[in-house]
Amino acid sequence: MDFPEYSHCQLCPRQCGADRAAGKFGFCGEGAELHIAAIEAHFGEEPPLVGKEGSGTVFLTGCSCGCFFCQNYQLSTEHVGEFLNLSEATRRILALAEKGVRNINFVTPDHYWPHLRAILKELRAADCWLPVVWNSSGYSTIQTLAEALDNGVDIFLPDYKYATAELAKECMGREDYPEIAFEDIKFLVDRAGFLRPFDETGDMPASRGVLVRHLVLPGEVQNSIQILDNLYNEFGPRLPVSVMRQFRPMPQCFARGRFTRVVSDEEYQQVMDHVMELGFQRIFLQPDAGDENFVPDFRHQGEAFKGNAIAQGREF
Ligand code: SF4
């Protein structure tokens, strides 16, 4: 199946216009063939997305954000993955759904949205009505998000990584990330509301809405504080927020001499204190950063995740 969107690609805010249909690659490093790194149950998402069943994750290869410290650098930089046609990808996703996972979770979906839209149609035609999750870096065009909403995506997990143009420029080469990410979150909350039901135990599966994620970076507590202030001032205390501390230095961190360590206990405590001071009422925190096994290895098909840093939820 051919998708016209790949001919002059505008699928992400980089709008680089690559003619992927003609075999060219855009900034995301992906062409017009569906490239998938893993289709498997994953237990490292927040409890309402996981429960005992796991989240049915579909990891897309490539990324239009391109942060140098990417925790999934095998996908964003090394482009590990398998080229699948639509029917084979759909068949594998349906097989995963039949195992009883809680949702279908597309990770880094923007640059493959036309394929995912077609897969979604096939899933529904096959009577698969699991909630569908859009698990993204928070750097999307409003048009892509609107189409995702209109085509049956239920849950949105946007990152909100950088509060300042300077940090965004340093990490991903774009100054527009803070503004775009924030406008995206406003749009999604307006259209889909907050994540619900919000059950921090994980007994009740989430079925709809937005949960914002933020990864704390070593030495960048002030960035996290500004992110939290922005979210609180716009959405108030009921916005569900996940504040993660699972950062691990990746090879490019050492090459650049930046973010070469994990987040310290003191740093994470400062951020948690600010979450509490502001009065957020629905939060997921990671007081335990997990171990090295948290970093996925996508070269091991079917078992990319040896360990998971588990988020602990609280509702006040
Ligand atoms: S999705 Fe990829 S090819 Fe399309 S605009 Fe973004 S970076 Fe360019």
py3Dmol code that shows the C-alpha trace and the ligand (Angstrom):
import py3Dmol

protein = """\
ATOM      1  CA  MET A   1       0.000   0.000   0.000  1.00  0.00           C
ATOM      2  CA  ASP A   2       1.327   3.455  -0.906  1.00  0.00           C
ATOM      3  CA  PHE A   3       0.838   6.420   1.395  1.00  0.00           C
ATOM      4  CA  PRO A   4       0.911   9.893  -0.184  1.00  0.00           C
ATOM      5  CA  GLU A   5       2.163  11.460   3.064  1.00  0.00           C
ATOM      6  CA  TYR A   6       5.583   9.876   2.520  1.00  0.00           C
ATOM      7  CA  SER A   7       6.141  11.712  -0.781  1.00  0.00           C
ATOM      8  CA  HIS A   8       6.873  15.119   0.735  1.00  0.00           C
ATOM      9  CA  CYS A   9       6.958  14.216   4.386  1.00  0.00           C
ATOM     10  CA  GLN A  10       5.511  16.734   6.838  1.00  0.00           C
ATOM     11  CA  LEU A  11       4.563  14.208   9.492  1.00  0.00           C
ATOM     12  CA  CYS A  12       6.556  15.747  12.337  1.00  0.00           C
ATOM     13  CA  PRO A  13       7.413  19.362  13.234  1.00  0.00           C
ATOM     14  CA  ARG A  14      10.749  19.119  11.456  1.00  0.00           C
ATOM     15  CA  GLN A  15       8.723  19.179   8.218  1.00  0.00           C
ATOM     16  CA  CYS A  16      11.839  18.220   6.308  1.00  0.00           C
ATOM     17  CA  GLY A  17       9.887  17.311   3.189  1.00  0.00           C
ATOM     18  CA  ALA A  18      11.890  14.160   2.415  1.00  0.00           C
ATOM     19  CA  ASP A  19      10.545  12.097  -0.454  1.00  0.00           C
ATOM     20  CA  ARG A  20      10.486   8.873   1.509  1.00  0.00           C
ATOM     21  CA  ALA A  21       8.317   7.254  -1.155  1.00  0.00           C
ATOM     22  CA  ALA A  22      11.199   7.691  -3.605  1.00  0.00           C
ATOM     23  CA  GLY A  23      13.687   6.001  -1.283  1.00  0.00           C
ATOM     24  CA  LYS A  24      14.964   9.110   0.506  1.00  0.00           C
ATOM     25  CA  PHE A  25      15.348   9.372   4.284  1.00  0.00           C
ATOM     26  CA  GLY A  26      14.321  12.308   6.394  1.00  0.00           C
ATOM     27  CA  PHE A  27      15.850  13.465   9.670  1.00  0.00           C
ATOM     28  CA  CYS A  28      14.082  10.559  11.389  1.00  0.00           C
ATOM     29  CA  GLY A  29      16.195   8.223   9.297  1.00  0.00           C
ATOM     30  CA  GLU A  30      13.298   6.162   8.016  1.00  0.00           C
ATOM     31  CA  GLY A  31      11.905   5.597   4.551  1.00  0.00           C
ATOM     32  CA  ALA A  32       8.486   4.397   3.423  1.00  0.00           C
ATOM     33  CA  GLU A  33       8.827   0.796   4.592  1.00  0.00           C
ATOM     34  CA  LEU A  34       7.450  -0.001   8.021  1.00  0.00           C
ATOM     35  CA  HIS A  35      10.394  -0.605  10.372  1.00  0.00           C
ATOM     36  CA  ILE A  36       9.637  -2.155  13.754  1.00  0.00           C
ATOM     37  CA  ALA A  37      12.077  -3.025  16.520  1.00  0.00           C
ATOM     38  CA  ALA A  38       9.819  -5.030  18.829  1.00  0.00           C
ATOM     39  CA  ILE A  39       6.232  -6.159  19.284  1.00  0.00           C
ATOM     40  CA  GLU A  40       5.929  -7.524  22.801  1.00  0.00           C
ATOM     41  CA  ALA A  41       4.324  -7.231  26.217  1.00  0.00           C
ATOM     42  CA  HIS A  42       6.056  -4.592  28.315  1.00  0.00           C
ATOM     43  CA  PHE A  43       5.718  -4.084  32.064  1.00  0.00           C
ATOM     44  CA  GLY A  44       7.646  -0.827  32.516  1.00  0.00           C
ATOM     45  CA  GLU A  45       4.826   1.634  31.823  1.00  0.00           C
ATOM     46  CA  GLU A  46       2.774   3.206  34.613  1.00  0.00           C
ATOM     47  CA  PRO A  47       0.475   0.752  36.500  1.00  0.00           C
ATOM     48  CA  PRO A  48      -2.900   1.621  34.853  1.00  0.00           C
ATOM     49  CA  LEU A  49      -1.334   0.888  31.460  1.00  0.00           C
ATOM     50  CA  VAL A  50       0.194  -2.386  32.521  1.00  0.00           C
ATOM     51  CA  GLY A  51      -1.645  -4.233  35.292  1.00  0.00           C
ATOM     52  CA  LYS A  52      -0.757  -7.909  35.414  1.00  0.00           C
ATOM     53  CA  GLU A  53      -1.292  -8.341  31.693  1.00  0.00           C
ATOM     54  CA  GLY A  54       1.338  -5.958  30.337  1.00  0.00           C
ATOM     55  CA  SER A  55       1.126  -3.294  27.677  1.00  0.00           C
ATOM     56  CA  GLY A  56       1.198  -4.495  24.067  1.00  0.00           C
ATOM     57  CA  THR A  57       4.064  -2.333  22.858  1.00  0.00           C
ATOM     58  CA  VAL A  58       4.987  -1.788  19.237  1.00  0.00           C
ATOM     59  CA  PHE A  59       8.374  -0.046  19.067  1.00  0.00           C
ATOM     60  CA  LEU A  60       8.845   1.845  15.819  1.00  0.00           C
ATOM     61  CA  THR A  61      12.402   2.292  14.576  1.00  0.00           C
ATOM     62  CA  GLY A  62      13.667   5.849  13.986  1.00  0.00           C
ATOM     63  CA  CYS A  63      12.714   9.096  15.703  1.00  0.00           C
ATOM     64  CA  SER A  64      12.132  12.656  14.595  1.00  0.00           C
ATOM     65  CA  CYS A  65      13.361  14.089  17.914  1.00  0.00           C
ATOM     66  CA  GLY A  66      16.884  12.701  17.842  1.00  0.00           C
ATOM     67  CA  CYS A  67      17.997  13.618  21.389  1.00  0.00           C
ATOM     68  CA  PHE A  68      21.674  12.671  21.732  1.00  0.00           C
ATOM     69  CA  PHE A  69      21.107  10.891  25.056  1.00  0.00           C
ATOM     70  CA  CYS A  70      18.160   8.837  23.771  1.00  0.00           C
ATOM     71  CA  GLN A  71      17.492   5.904  26.083  1.00  0.00           C
ATOM     72  CA  ASN A  72      16.330   3.955  23.026  1.00  0.00           C
ATOM     73  CA  TYR A  73      19.367   4.919  20.932  1.00  0.00           C
ATOM     74  CA  GLN A  74      19.372   1.516  19.254  1.00  0.00           C
ATOM     75  CA  LEU A  75      16.139   2.619  17.584  1.00  0.00           C
ATOM     76  CA  SER A  76      16.782   6.318  17.056  1.00  0.00           C
ATOM     77  CA  THR A  77      20.473   6.169  16.081  1.00  0.00           C
ATOM     78  CA  GLU A  78      21.347   2.608  15.094  1.00  0.00           C
ATOM     79  CA  HIS A  79      17.978   1.901  13.445  1.00  0.00           C
ATOM     80  CA  VAL A  80      17.736  -1.630  14.776  1.00  0.00           C
ATOM     81  CA  GLY A  81      14.567  -3.325  13.573  1.00  0.00           C
ATOM     82  CA  GLU A  82      12.822  -5.495  11.054  1.00  0.00           C
ATOM     83  CA  PHE A  83      10.979  -4.367   7.934  1.00  0.00           C
ATOM     84  CA  LEU A  84       7.447  -5.729   8.016  1.00  0.00           C
ATOM     85  CA  ASN A  85       4.655  -5.394   5.532  1.00  0.00           C
ATOM     86  CA  LEU A  86       1.282  -4.257   6.797  1.00  0.00           C
ATOM     87  CA  SER A  87      -0.330  -7.668   6.980  1.00  0.00           C
ATOM     88  CA  GLU A  88       2.574  -9.251   8.871  1.00  0.00           C
ATOM     89  CA  ALA A  89       2.720  -6.347  11.339  1.00  0.00           C
ATOM     90  CA  THR A  90      -1.038  -6.571  11.875  1.00  0.00           C
ATOM     91  CA  ARG A  91      -0.858 -10.345  12.304  1.00  0.00           C
ATOM     92  CA  ARG A  92       1.827 -10.028  15.007  1.00  0.00           C
ATOM     93  CA  ILE A  93      -0.040  -7.274  16.831  1.00  0.00           C
ATOM     94  CA  LEU A  94      -3.239  -9.327  16.821  1.00  0.00           C
ATOM     95  CA  ALA A  95      -1.290 -12.335  18.154  1.00  0.00           C
ATOM     96  CA  LEU A  96      -0.016 -10.131  20.992  1.00  0.00           C
ATOM     97  CA  ALA A  97      -3.548  -8.868  21.673  1.00  0.00           C
ATOM     98  CA  GLU A  98      -4.758 -12.450  21.925  1.00  0.00           C
ATOM     99  CA  LYS A  99      -2.243 -13.085  24.692  1.00  0.00           C
ATOM    100  CA  GLY A 100      -4.312 -10.701  26.835  1.00  0.00           C
ATOM    101  CA  VAL A 101      -2.270  -7.494  26.933  1.00  0.00           C
ATOM    102  CA  ARG A 102      -4.072  -4.430  28.245  1.00  0.00           C
ATOM    103  CA  ASN A 103      -3.660  -2.124  25.258  1.00  0.00           C
ATOM    104  CA  ILE A 104      -1.833  -1.618  21.968  1.00  0.00           C
ATOM    105  CA  ASN A 105       0.940   0.872  22.603  1.00  0.00           C
ATOM    106  CA  PHE A 106       2.641   2.554  19.618  1.00  0.00           C
ATOM    107  CA  VAL A 107       6.010   3.919  20.777  1.00  0.00           C
ATOM    108  CA  THR A 108       7.494   6.853  18.784  1.00  0.00           C
ATOM    109  CA  PRO A 109       4.650   6.722  16.266  1.00  0.00           C
ATOM    110  CA  ASP A 110       4.669  10.073  14.422  1.00  0.00           C
ATOM    111  CA  HIS A 111       6.913   9.234  11.490  1.00  0.00           C
ATOM    112  CA  TYR A 112       4.963   6.026  10.734  1.00  0.00           C
ATOM    113  CA  TRP A 113       1.475   7.403  11.318  1.00  0.00           C
ATOM    114  CA  PRO A 114       0.124   6.478   7.816  1.00  0.00           C
ATOM    115  CA  HIS A 115       1.074   2.824   8.381  1.00  0.00           C
ATOM    116  CA  LEU A 116      -0.311   2.871  11.915  1.00  0.00           C
ATOM    117  CA  ARG A 117      -3.599   4.366  10.719  1.00  0.00           C
ATOM    118  CA  ALA A 118      -3.956   1.432   8.296  1.00  0.00           C
ATOM    119  CA  ILE A 119      -3.040  -1.091  11.020  1.00  0.00           C
ATOM    120  CA  LEU A 120      -5.600   0.472  13.355  1.00  0.00           C
ATOM    121  CA  LYS A 121      -8.285  -0.013  10.752  1.00  0.00           C
ATOM    122  CA  GLU A 122      -7.307  -3.670  10.380  1.00  0.00           C
ATOM    123  CA  LEU A 123      -7.307  -4.213  14.148  1.00  0.00           C
ATOM    124  CA  ARG A 124     -10.823  -2.834  14.475  1.00  0.00           C
ATOM    125  CA  ALA A 125     -11.977  -4.894  11.462  1.00  0.00           C
ATOM    126  CA  ALA A 126     -10.600  -7.960  13.244  1.00  0.00           C
ATOM    127  CA  ASP A 127     -12.712  -7.015  16.287  1.00  0.00           C
ATOM    128  CA  CYS A 128      -9.744  -5.940  18.403  1.00  0.00           C
ATOM    129  CA  TRP A 129     -11.044  -3.102  20.573  1.00  0.00           C
ATOM    130  CA  LEU A 130      -8.188  -2.731  23.041  1.00  0.00           C
ATOM    131  CA  PRO A 131      -7.373   0.892  23.898  1.00  0.00           C
ATOM    132  CA  VAL A 132      -4.705   2.286  21.599  1.00  0.00           C
ATOM    133  CA  VAL A 133      -1.849   4.318  23.093  1.00  0.00           C
ATOM    134  CA  TRP A 134       0.178   7.084  21.429  1.00  0.00           C
ATOM    135  CA  ASN A 135       3.498   6.999  23.296  1.00  0.00           C
ATOM    136  CA  SER A 136       5.572   9.869  21.982  1.00  0.00           C
ATOM    137  CA  SER A 137       8.469  12.271  22.541  1.00  0.00           C
ATOM    138  CA  GLY A 138       5.995  15.120  22.716  1.00  0.00           C
ATOM    139  CA  TYR A 139       7.155  16.576  19.408  1.00  0.00           C
ATOM    140  CA  SER A 140       4.149  16.169  17.109  1.00  0.00           C
ATOM    141  CA  THR A 141       2.260  18.292  14.637  1.00  0.00           C
ATOM    142  CA  ILE A 142      -1.285  19.165  15.646  1.00  0.00           C
ATOM    143  CA  GLN A 143      -2.441  17.703  12.347  1.00  0.00           C
ATOM    144  CA  THR A 144      -0.942  14.286  13.113  1.00  0.00           C
ATOM    145  CA  LEU A 145      -2.426  14.314  16.620  1.00  0.00           C
ATOM    146  CA  ALA A 146      -5.856  15.346  15.299  1.00  0.00           C
ATOM    147  CA  GLU A 147      -5.773  12.489  12.819  1.00  0.00           C
ATOM    148  CA  ALA A 148      -4.724  10.052  15.527  1.00  0.00           C
ATOM    149  CA  LEU A 149      -7.673  11.175  17.668  1.00  0.00           C
ATOM    150  CA  ASP A 150     -10.067  10.960  14.738  1.00  0.00           C
ATOM    151  CA  ASN A 151      -8.844   7.479  13.876  1.00  0.00           C
ATOM    152  CA  GLY A 152      -9.383   5.929  17.272  1.00  0.00           C
ATOM    153  CA  VAL A 153      -6.263   6.525  19.362  1.00  0.00           C
ATOM    154  CA  ASP A 154      -7.503   6.597  22.960  1.00  0.00           C
ATOM    155  CA  ILE A 155      -4.585   7.306  25.284  1.00  0.00           C
ATOM    156  CA  PHE A 156      -1.739   9.791  24.875  1.00  0.00           C
ATOM    157  CA  LEU A 157       1.574   9.640  26.740  1.00  0.00           C
ATOM    158  CA  PRO A 158       3.467  12.708  25.516  1.00  0.00           C
ATOM    159  CA  ASP A 159       6.888  13.484  26.950  1.00  0.00           C
ATOM    160  CA  TYR A 160       7.547  17.046  28.017  1.00  0.00           C
ATOM    161  CA  LYS A 161      11.336  17.054  28.011  1.00  0.00           C
ATOM    162  CA  TYR A 162      12.701  20.582  27.849  1.00  0.00           C
ATOM    163  CA  ALA A 163      11.409  23.836  29.251  1.00  0.00           C
ATOM    164  CA  THR A 164      13.893  26.077  27.480  1.00  0.00           C
ATOM    165  CA  ALA A 165      14.893  26.626  23.873  1.00  0.00           C
ATOM    166  CA  GLU A 166      18.561  26.462  24.915  1.00  0.00           C
ATOM    167  CA  LEU A 167      18.337  22.970  26.379  1.00  0.00           C
ATOM    168  CA  ALA A 168      16.204  21.729  23.489  1.00  0.00           C
ATOM    169  CA  LYS A 169      18.709  23.131  20.986  1.00  0.00           C
ATOM    170  CA  GLU A 170      21.591  21.483  22.791  1.00  0.00           C
ATOM    171  CA  CYS A 171      19.899  18.087  23.053  1.00  0.00           C
ATOM    172  CA  MET A 172      17.980  17.761  19.786  1.00  0.00           C
ATOM    173  CA  GLY A 173      19.041  20.703  17.647  1.00  0.00           C
ATOM    174  CA  ARG A 174      15.646  22.433  17.736  1.00  0.00           C
ATOM    175  CA  GLU A 175      14.627  25.497  19.712  1.00  0.00           C
ATOM    176  CA  ASP A 176      10.914  25.005  19.018  1.00  0.00           C
ATOM    177  CA  TYR A 177      10.460  21.883  21.173  1.00  0.00           C
ATOM    178  CA  PRO A 178       9.221  23.619  24.369  1.00  0.00           C
ATOM    179  CA  GLU A 179       6.531  25.561  22.560  1.00  0.00           C
ATOM    180  CA  ILE A 180       5.419  22.682  20.347  1.00  0.00           C
ATOM    181  CA  ALA A 181       5.341  20.141  23.171  1.00  0.00           C
ATOM    182  CA  PHE A 182       3.267  22.449  25.372  1.00  0.00           C
ATOM    183  CA  GLU A 183       0.794  23.304  22.592  1.00  0.00           C
ATOM    184  CA  ASP A 184       0.466  19.581  21.832  1.00  0.00           C
ATOM    185  CA  ILE A 185      -0.379  18.793  25.454  1.00  0.00           C
ATOM    186  CA  LYS A 186      -2.971  21.588  25.559  1.00  0.00           C
ATOM    187  CA  PHE A 187      -4.570  20.263  22.385  1.00  0.00           C
ATOM    188  CA  LEU A 188      -4.635  16.683  23.632  1.00  0.00           C
ATOM    189  CA  VAL A 189      -6.050  17.538  27.061  1.00  0.00           C
ATOM    190  CA  ASP A 190      -8.726  19.634  25.387  1.00  0.00           C
ATOM    191  CA  ARG A 191      -9.717  16.782  23.062  1.00  0.00           C
ATOM    192  CA  ALA A 192      -9.105  13.685  25.205  1.00  0.00           C
ATOM    193  CA  GLY A 193      -9.131  14.890  28.829  1.00  0.00           C
ATOM    194  CA  PHE A 194      -6.999  13.514  31.659  1.00  0.00           C
ATOM    195  CA  LEU A 195      -6.072   9.834  31.862  1.00  0.00           C
ATOM    196  CA  ARG A 196      -8.952   7.799  33.247  1.00  0.00           C
ATOM    197  CA  PRO A 197      -9.677   5.829  35.202  1.00  0.00           C
ATOM    198  CA  PHE A 198      -6.664   6.889  37.235  1.00  0.00           C
ATOM    199  CA  ASP A 199      -5.973   3.838  39.338  1.00  0.00           C
ATOM    200  CA  GLU A 200      -2.523   3.954  40.874  1.00  0.00           C
ATOM    201  CA  THR A 201      -2.757   0.278  41.872  1.00  0.00           C
ATOM    202  CA  GLY A 202      -3.110  -0.774  38.247  1.00  0.00           C
ATOM    203  CA  ASP A 203      -6.188  -2.906  38.927  1.00  0.00           C
ATOM    204  CA  MET A 204      -8.369  -0.817  36.612  1.00  0.00           C
ATOM    205  CA  PRO A 205      -7.043  -0.423  33.060  1.00  0.00           C
ATOM    206  CA  ALA A 206      -6.749   3.113  31.706  1.00  0.00           C
ATOM    207  CA  SER A 207      -9.056   3.567  28.750  1.00  0.00           C
ATOM    208  CA  ARG A 208      -8.742   7.204  27.629  1.00  0.00           C
ATOM    209  CA  GLY A 209      -6.966  10.506  28.118  1.00  0.00           C
ATOM    210  CA  VAL A 210      -3.574  12.112  28.645  1.00  0.00           C
ATOM    211  CA  LEU A 211      -0.726  11.313  31.024  1.00  0.00           C
ATOM    212  CA  VAL A 212       2.282  13.651  30.702  1.00  0.00           C
ATOM    213  CA  ARG A 213       5.744  12.205  31.244  1.00  0.00           C
ATOM    214  CA  HIS A 214       8.950  13.946  32.195  1.00  0.00           C
ATOM    215  CA  LEU A 215      12.396  12.392  32.442  1.00  0.00           C
ATOM    216  CA  VAL A 216      14.636  14.112  34.991  1.00  0.00           C
ATOM    217  CA  LEU A 217      18.115  14.743  33.555  1.00  0.00           C
ATOM    218  CA  PRO A 218      21.310  14.785  35.649  1.00  0.00           C
ATOM    219  CA  GLY A 219      22.294  18.324  36.596  1.00  0.00           C
ATOM    220  CA  GLU A 220      19.040  19.761  35.185  1.00  0.00           C
ATOM    221  CA  VAL A 221      16.769  20.027  38.229  1.00  0.00           C
ATOM    222  CA  GLN A 222      15.806  23.561  37.242  1.00  0.00           C
ATOM    223  CA  ASN A 223      14.499  22.269  33.907  1.00  0.00           C
ATOM    224  CA  SER A 224      12.258  19.790  35.746  1.00  0.00           C
ATOM    225  CA  ILE A 225      11.011  22.468  38.110  1.00  0.00           C
ATOM    226  CA  GLN A 226      10.085  24.763  35.232  1.00  0.00           C
ATOM    227  CA  ILE A 227       8.326  21.903  33.421  1.00  0.00           C
ATOM    228  CA  LEU A 228       6.266  21.152  36.526  1.00  0.00           C
ATOM    229  CA  ASP A 229       5.430  24.839  37.037  1.00  0.00           C
ATOM    230  CA  ASN A 230       4.265  25.179  33.428  1.00  0.00           C
ATOM    231  CA  LEU A 231       2.041  22.111  33.704  1.00  0.00           C
ATOM    232  CA  TYR A 232       0.578  23.112  37.045  1.00  0.00           C
ATOM    233  CA  ASN A 233      -0.135  26.682  35.968  1.00  0.00           C
ATOM    234  CA  GLU A 234      -1.958  25.533  32.843  1.00  0.00           C
ATOM    235  CA  PHE A 235      -3.753  22.378  33.970  1.00  0.00           C
ATOM    236  CA  GLY A 236      -3.909  22.500  37.765  1.00  0.00           C
ATOM    237  CA  PRO A 237      -3.363  19.716  40.295  1.00  0.00           C
ATOM    238  CA  ARG A 238      -5.529  17.009  38.665  1.00  0.00           C
ATOM    239  CA  LEU A 239      -3.309  16.563  35.592  1.00  0.00           C
ATOM    240  CA  PRO A 240      -1.773  13.074  35.769  1.00  0.00           C
ATOM    241  CA  VAL A 241       2.023  13.395  35.645  1.00  0.00           C
ATOM    242  CA  SER A 242       4.770  10.791  35.597  1.00  0.00           C
ATOM    243  CA  VAL A 243       8.174  12.005  36.789  1.00  0.00           C
ATOM    244  CA  MET A 244      10.822   9.498  35.802  1.00  0.00           C
ATOM    245  CA  ARG A 245      14.374   9.049  37.077  1.00  0.00           C
ATOM    246  CA  GLN A 246      15.411   6.093  34.962  1.00  0.00           C
ATOM    247  CA  PHE A 247      17.987   8.069  32.966  1.00  0.00           C
ATOM    248  CA  ARG A 248      21.133   6.131  32.070  1.00  0.00           C
ATOM    249  CA  PRO A 249      24.113   7.682  30.243  1.00  0.00           C
ATOM    250  CA  MET A 250      24.264   6.395  26.680  1.00  0.00           C
ATOM    251  CA  PRO A 251      27.369   6.238  24.425  1.00  0.00           C
ATOM    252  CA  GLN A 252      26.794   9.725  22.962  1.00  0.00           C
ATOM    253  CA  CYS A 253      26.747  11.199  26.486  1.00  0.00           C
ATOM    254  CA  PHE A 254      30.331  10.100  27.031  1.00  0.00           C
ATOM    255  CA  ALA A 255      31.318  11.263  23.550  1.00  0.00           C
ATOM    256  CA  ARG A 256      29.966  14.746  24.384  1.00  0.00           C
ATOM    257  CA  GLY A 257      30.936  14.769  28.043  1.00  0.00           C
ATOM    258  CA  ARG A 258      27.337  15.644  28.970  1.00  0.00           C
ATOM    259  CA  PHE A 259      24.887  13.710  31.170  1.00  0.00           C
ATOM    260  CA  THR A 260      27.589  11.154  31.987  1.00  0.00           C
ATOM    261  CA  ARG A 261      25.979   9.992  35.239  1.00  0.00           C
ATOM    262  CA  VAL A 262      22.619   8.975  36.636  1.00  0.00           C
ATOM    263  CA  VAL A 263      20.279  11.347  38.474  1.00  0.00           C
ATOM    264  CA  SER A 264      21.359  11.573  42.114  1.00  0.00           C
ATOM    265  CA  ASP A 265      19.067  10.855  45.078  1.00  0.00           C
ATOM    266  CA  GLU A 266      19.302  14.537  46.053  1.00  0.00           C
ATOM    267  CA  GLU A 267      18.319  15.744  42.599  1.00  0.00           C
ATOM    268  CA  TYR A 268      15.336  13.455  42.342  1.00  0.00           C
ATOM    269  CA  GLN A 269      14.278  14.371  45.879  1.00  0.00           C
ATOM    270  CA  GLN A 270      14.345  18.076  44.950  1.00  0.00           C
ATOM    271  CA  VAL A 271      12.047  17.383  42.016  1.00  0.00           C
ATOM    272  CA  MET A 272       9.716  15.199  44.105  1.00  0.00           C
ATOM    273  CA  ASP A 273       9.579  17.926  46.770  1.00  0.00           C
ATOM    274  CA  HIS A 274       8.485  20.406  44.121  1.00  0.00           C
ATOM    275  CA  VAL A 275       5.765  18.032  42.886  1.00  0.00           C
ATOM    276  CA  MET A 276       4.442  17.890  46.453  1.00  0.00           C
ATOM    277  CA  GLU A 277       4.762  21.634  47.096  1.00  0.00           C
ATOM    278  CA  LEU A 278       2.764  22.412  43.987  1.00  0.00           C
ATOM    279  CA  GLY A 279       0.115  19.935  45.060  1.00  0.00           C
ATOM    280  CA  PHE A 280      -0.192  17.600  42.075  1.00  0.00           C
ATOM    281  CA  GLN A 281      -2.744  14.985  43.062  1.00  0.00           C
ATOM    282  CA  ARG A 282      -2.245  12.231  40.482  1.00  0.00           C
ATOM    283  CA  ILE A 283       1.390  11.357  40.163  1.00  0.00           C
ATOM    284  CA  PHE A 284       3.707   8.549  39.276  1.00  0.00           C
ATOM    285  CA  LEU A 285       7.194   8.686  40.724  1.00  0.00           C
ATOM    286  CA  GLN A 286      10.251   6.446  40.468  1.00  0.00           C
ATOM    287  CA  PRO A 287      11.992   6.669  43.830  1.00  0.00           C
ATOM    288  CA  ASP A 288      13.927   3.575  42.759  1.00  0.00           C
ATOM    289  CA  ALA A 289      15.744   4.179  39.478  1.00  0.00           C
ATOM    290  CA  GLY A 290      15.917   0.459  38.630  1.00  0.00           C
ATOM    291  CA  ASP A 291      19.083  -1.256  37.482  1.00  0.00           C
ATOM    292  CA  GLU A 292      21.049  -1.493  34.254  1.00  0.00           C
ATOM    293  CA  ASN A 293      18.597  -4.080  32.999  1.00  0.00           C
ATOM    294  CA  PHE A 294      16.115  -1.285  32.521  1.00  0.00           C
ATOM    295  CA  VAL A 295      17.848  -0.208  29.324  1.00  0.00           C
ATOM    296  CA  PRO A 296      16.131  -2.218  26.584  1.00  0.00           C
ATOM    297  CA  ASP A 297      18.174  -4.270  24.169  1.00  0.00           C
ATOM    298  CA  PHE A 298      16.270  -4.470  20.918  1.00  0.00           C
ATOM    299  CA  ARG A 299      18.724  -6.937  19.436  1.00  0.00           C
ATOM    300  CA  HIS A 300      16.978  -9.639  21.456  1.00  0.00           C
ATOM    301  CA  GLN A 301      13.635 -10.051  19.747  1.00  0.00           C
ATOM    302  CA  GLY A 302      10.822 -10.952  22.120  1.00  0.00           C
ATOM    303  CA  GLU A 303      12.843 -10.126  25.224  1.00  0.00           C
ATOM    304  CA  ALA A 304      14.066  -6.584  24.789  1.00  0.00           C
ATOM    305  CA  PHE A 305      13.131  -5.763  28.376  1.00  0.00           C
ATOM    306  CA  LYS A 306      15.048  -7.717  30.968  1.00  0.00           C
ATOM    307  CA  GLY A 307      14.110  -5.340  33.779  1.00  0.00           C
ATOM    308  CA  ASN A 308      11.871  -2.365  34.441  1.00  0.00           C
ATOM    309  CA  ALA A 309      12.061   0.606  36.767  1.00  0.00           C
ATOM    310  CA  ILE A 310       8.571   0.538  38.203  1.00  0.00           C
ATOM    311  CA  ALA A 311       6.646   3.769  38.659  1.00  0.00           C
ATOM    312  CA  GLN A 312       4.737   4.114  41.901  1.00  0.00           C
ATOM    313  CA  GLY A 313       1.446   5.937  41.616  1.00  0.00           C
ATOM    314  CA  ARG A 314      -0.377   8.089  44.112  1.00  0.00           C
ATOM    315  CA  GLU A 315      -3.701   9.870  44.048  1.00  0.00           C
ATOM    316  CA  PHE A 316      -4.438  12.392  46.769  1.00  0.00           C
TER     317      PHE A 316
END
"""
ligand_1 = """\
8
SF4
S 8.771 12.316 10.018
Fe 10.898 12.128 9.304
S 10.837 12.519 7.097
Fe 8.883 13.239 7.969
S 9.164 15.431 8.384
Fe 9.695 14.332 10.250
S 11.913 13.957 10.126
Fe 11.203 14.514 8.078
"""
view = py3Dmol.view(width=600, height=400)
view.addModel(protein, "pdb")
view.setStyle({"model": 0}, {"cartoon": {"style": "trace"}})
view.addModel(ligand_1, "xyz")
view.setStyle({"model": 1}, {"stick": {}})
view.zoomTo()
view.show()
